[in-house]
Amino acid sequence: MKKWLIVLIFVIGLVATAIFQYQPILSSYAEFYTVNNASSGADAIVVLSGGKATRIPHALKLFTENYAPQMLLTDEKKMNVRFAHLFSTNEEIAQAMVDELKLSVPIITVPSIKGGATSTFDEAYDLRKFSEMEGFKRLILVTDAFHTRRAYHAFQTVFSGSEIQLEMSAAQNDIFNESNWWTSDQGISAYVLESIKYPVYLLSSRNATFIRND
């Protein structure tokens, strides 16, 4: 049999496998980006900026399950200072959810070093400074599932050399997850962009200025 025919058959086989097995392949791809290793007994639950509708409720769930006695919010840079007062802050949204659930949750916004974080690296620098001042030993970081691996890398990079232990807890949503992300525009946007953002973060030891908050 000619070599080109063998190659053609091999390629056709690969394509056929991809077509018929696309669901487990795409699910495995998404699962790679999820890091979920939180355990109870931390000093604080830290909610990364972005994804308010998913991250804050997930953090409150962790609080009710006694993962930590307080909740921290990172401070993101305002998109439009002129009209910022017309929109609720992360702390106001969190407090509204706390009131809705009739909970009593200590909420603190982590001060920003440069007037508001614009990337996950910024949030990590802000949190390290604050955590060292507070004497924290272990923190649980809450973010959307697709963002957990990149966030974990950024925070581990910034916290390198400190004695503070970091853990991740992945927040899910009602639209997409690792098993069906390719069926919605939001899911496609989230996971396709991660394939670009994550490698950039791997090559960076500090803020990549062209990557904004999620």
HUVENKA-V72228 format. One record per run of one state. SS is the DSSP state (H for helix, E for strand, - for the rest). FROM is the first residue (numbers start at 1). TO is the last residue. If there is no record, write none. Layout:
SS|FROM|TO / SS|FROM|TO
//
This chain:
-|1|2 / H|3|20 / -|21|21 / H|22|32 / -|33|41 / E|42|42 / -|43|43 / E|44|47 / -|48|51 / H|52|64 / -|65|67 / E|68|68 / -|69|69 / E|70|73 / -|74|75 / E|76|76 / -|77|80 / H|81|86 / -|87|89 / H|90|101 / -|102|105 / E|106|109 / -|110|116 / E|117|117 / -|118|119 / H|120|134 / -|135|137 / E|138|144 / H|145|158 / -|159|164 / E|165|171 / -|172|180 / H|181|183 / -|184|184 / H|185|202 / -|203|214
//
